[in-house]
Amino acid sequence: MRLEAKENEADTVIDCGEVKVFVDPLSMPKLDGMSIDFVDSLEGSGFKFTNPNAVKSCACGSSFTTGDNGGAPKSCS
């Protein structure tokens, strides 16, 4: 994940009000249904990702693996 100033031609754009999320075509199926939240707690602050497609993740929660069929793109709710 990184900040981008503008979308690439093949990106899916998810418009969430003041924030636009650009997702490349290879990543989109793996992120279907994912929710992202910003958490500020005693343990630290940062983004928290909840991905229903994850079949395996690391202990720190920073990376994950999905099955072969990650899902289809959906719009921001």
C-alpha positions as CSV (number, residue, x, y, z in Angstrom):
1,M,0.0,0.0,0.0
2,R,1.2,3.5,-0.8
3,L,-0.1,7.0,-1.5
4,E,-0.8,7.8,-5.1
5,A,-1.6,11.3,-6.6
6,K,-3.6,9.9,-9.4
7,E,-5.0,6.6,-10.7
8,N,-3.4,4.4,-13.3
9,E,-5.4,3.6,-16.4
10,A,-6.2,0.0,-15.4
11,D,-7.0,0.8,-11.7
12,T,-10.4,0.3,-10.1
13,V,-11.3,3.6,-8.3
14,I,-13.4,3.3,-5.1
15,D,-14.7,6.7,-4.1
16,C,-15.3,6.9,-0.3
17,G,-16.2,10.6,0.1
18,E,-13.0,12.6,0.6
19,V,-10.8,9.6,0.0
20,K,-10.3,7.7,-3.3
21,V,-8.8,4.3,-3.3
22,F,-7.0,3.1,-6.4
23,V,-6.6,-0.7,-6.7
24,D,-4.7,-2.4,-9.5
25,P,-6.4,-5.3,-11.4
26,L,-4.3,-8.0,-9.8
27,S,-5.0,-6.9,-6.2
28,M,-8.7,-6.2,-6.6
29,P,-10.0,-9.8,-6.2
30,K,-7.9,-10.3,-3.1
31,L,-9.3,-7.3,-1.5
32,D,-13.0,-8.0,-2.1
33,G,-15.0,-7.4,1.1
34,M,-12.0,-5.9,3.0
35,S,-12.6,-3.2,5.6
36,I,-10.0,-0.7,6.6
37,D,-10.1,1.4,9.8
38,F,-7.6,3.7,11.5
39,V,-6.9,2.7,15.1
40,D,-5.3,4.9,17.8
41,S,-4.7,2.9,21.0
42,L,-2.2,2.4,23.8
43,E,-0.5,-0.3,21.6
44,G,0.0,2.3,18.8
45,S,-1.8,3.8,15.9
46,G,-2.2,2.7,12.3
47,F,-4.5,1.1,9.8
48,K,-6.3,-2.1,10.7
49,F,-7.3,-4.4,7.8
50,T,-10.0,-7.0,8.1
51,N,-10.0,-9.3,5.1
52,P,-12.6,-12.1,4.8
53,N,-10.6,-13.6,1.9
54,A,-7.5,-14.1,4.1
55,V,-6.8,-17.8,4.5
56,K,-3.5,-17.2,6.3
57,S,-1.9,-14.2,7.9
58,C,1.3,-13.3,9.8
59,A,1.3,-12.7,13.6
60,C,1.5,-8.9,13.3
61,G,-1.5,-8.8,10.8
62,S,0.5,-6.8,8.2
63,S,0.4,-9.4,5.5
64,F,-2.0,-12.1,4.3
65,T,-2.6,-14.8,1.8
66,T,-5.9,-15.4,-0.1
67,G,-7.2,-18.5,-1.8
68,D,-7.3,-18.8,-5.5
69,N,-10.6,-17.0,-5.8
70,G,-10.4,-13.8,-3.9
71,G,-13.8,-12.5,-5.0
72,A,-15.2,-9.8,-7.3
73,P,-14.9,-6.0,-7.0
74,K,-17.5,-4.1,-5.0
75,S,-18.1,-0.5,-4.4
76,C,-17.4,1.4,-1.2
77,S,-20.3,1.3,1.3
